[in-house]
Amino acid sequence: MLFRSTASSIEEFLEGRLLPAGLFREPRDRALKRASLFVISERKVVVGQEALGTLDERLLKVLPAGTSVYRAYFEAAGVHLLVSGETLAPGRVQAMAAIANPGTFFDSLEQLGFEIVQRTEYPDHSPFSEAEIRALLKRHPGLPMLCTAKDAVKLHAMPTDIRQ
């Protein structure tokens, strides 16, 4: 079982909510009965060799006895342009996200040295219309608009001038 750790996701997990939310998810307690290991996936707060923070001990109390627990972290490696695949150098940008915890995306950009002048958050899985994206781009003409890889998939059907 993979668990992405944030303050809100820890509380949701402890309450027994489905993670991630969705119609075809298995209830936590039923999934834990089958799990032999538990991986806690966290966003690394500091780039480099900085240790992960203290594990919330309440998580361990929910797990069945004998369950192996591992911790993993992800660290942003760079920003790649949708059309060309080139790496974008840090600078002033706009950013938008329609993911469950958009703050982690914005934090990663700042960790990489980007200055975010406009953050736009949508609910998880939100679709985007061409008009919405054009309106966002008009807020700060000339600044790149960054989004997650998950959100970029939704932009593939839009005109090339939006995706550049």
Secondary structure, DSSP 4 states (H G I P E B T S, - for coil): -EEE--HHHHHHHHTT--SS--TTPPPHHHHHHH-SEEEEEEE-SSSSSPPP----HHHHHHSPTT-EEEEEEE-----B-TTT-PBPPS-EEEEEE-SS-HHHHHHHHHHTT-EEEEEEE--TT----HHHHHHHHHHSTTS-EE--HHHHGGGTTS-HHHH-
